[in-house]
Amino acid sequence: MKIIADKNIPFIEGRIKGADLITLPAPAIDKETIKDAEALIVRTRTRCDASLLKDSKVKIIATATIGTDHIDIPWCTQHGITVRNAPGCNAPGVALYVWASLLRHGFDPEKSVLGVIGCGNVGGIVARWGERLGVRILVCDPPRQELGLKDYDYLPLDEVMAHSDAITVHTPLTMKGNCPTYHMINEISLGSLKHGAIFVNAARGEVAETESICRAISERRIRHAIIDTWENEPHIDLRLLSLADVATCHIAGYSVEGKQRATRMALEAVSETIGVPVDTEGLQEPYKEPGILSASRIVGAYDPAAMTAALKADPSRFEALRNAYPLHAELL
């Protein structure tokens, strides 16, 4: 039995028994290399659709990521291929990135209001941390509101934009359905934005329309921009790069613990689907809230300045910087 995995998925070597694990760089995972594989373990850099999978033996795609927009799920379902992701695996790492960046750029927990757009695994932790810091939290999440959830008083997007001193986006990227998120942050929605707010995108680049964000920054409607995810990665917009105060290469969730959780979840998915035994000993368990949470502890735990400087110095190294990123630790 043959399993193909992205070589940049950490902690995976030696953990699959009874099968040949072959690790490859993402560009080398192609129709030829996977044709006789039973399973794929990938990241967002591998587009999994008919052009890759047709006539292959693949039975499962396990992505060591939260997002699945790189996988053609309807096609996979139609052709009997199981798709599994790793929901929530890196949520605490993203929360640390968001809060450290906000606090380093003038967000005052005692006075400022935070708007959370999307309150699932990541947005939920960001919101809970804010509440523990004494921040007033406003939430927009139409899908959760439609489910009748009562954990927050869910508000329309324009209200959250109008009354928040900072906006942070944590939605999946969706093109269809009742609440598509593609270019959800655009000139119209930014028209409601409180003047001088901070804007954070650590979700998916395409959730925010780049030109509209650049215009809002240039006109000082956005006071600080914190950008971890970009349209057209790794070929990012150089104007937005120059305007952003924090500019990183899609690494907000790159924590040691988050990567371990993602690898654990991918291994378990493969084992459950094709029956190979896997070793998950030593890999991080599900997230538990940190016992002590303070602004000073958050700021001391993470600083995006070095990565921002490196990316601004040479944006052509986006992918290389991402792959070589030294994983940060979560707040435990």
C-alpha positions, 0 to 999 in steps of 0.5 A: 500500500502506498501513501503520498504526503506533502513533505512539509507536513511535520511529525509524520515520518515513521508513524504509518505502519504497513504501508509505504509513505512517500513524502514529496514537495507539493509541486511534485504531487501530480497525476503521475506520482499519485496514480497508484497511491491509496491515500494522499495527505496534503496541505492547501498547496495541492489542488485535489480535483479531477485533473489530479485524481482521475484514474488514480487508486486514491481512496482518501484525501486527508488535508492537514489544514482547516480549509478544504477550498483546495479540494473538489469535494463534490467530485471526490464524493461522486467518485468514492473518495473520502475527504477529511480535514483538521478542523480547529487544529491550529485555532489557538495558534491563530488566536495568539497571532491575532491578539499579539498583533492587535495588542502591539498595534494600539488595541486597548482591551479596556476601551476597544471593541472587537468585531469577530467575523466568523465565530467557529473554531478560530473565531470562537477562541479569539472571542473567548480570549477577548472576553477574558481580557475584558473586551466587548465582542461583537459577532457576525456569523449568519450560519451560526445564527441560522442554527439558532445558537445563543452563545452571542447576540449575532449582528449583521455585518454592517453593524459589526463593522460600524461599531468595532475598533478592530475587525478580524475575519475567521470565515472559510472561503465559500463561493456559493450558498446562502452566505458566500464569503468570497470578497465579503470584505469589499468596498460596500462592506468597508463603507460601514467600517468605523473610521480608523479601525484595525483590520485583520485577515488570518482566514483566506485571502480571497475573503477580502478584495485586495483593491478595496483594502488598499484603498481603505488603508490609503484613505486612513479608514483602516488605521492598521492592517494585519494581513496573514492571508492573501489573494493569489498566494504566493504571488501576493499584491505588492501594494497591500504588502507595502501598506500592511503593518503586519505582513506574514506568509500564511503562518498565523496557525503555524504553532508546534501544537497546531501542526501536531494536532493536524498531523494526528487528525490526518493520520487517524483519518487515513487509518480509519479509512484504509485500515493501516495502523498509525502511531500518534504517541506524543502528538498534541491532544485537543486544545484546552484553554490557557489557565492564565491569560493576560495582555502582557503574556500574549505580547510576550509570547509572539512578535510578527515583526521579524517575519514582516520584515523578511517578507517585505524585504523579498516577497518572492520568497513567500513560499520559502519563508512559509516552508522554513518558518520556525513554529511558535508555541501556543499559550498552554 
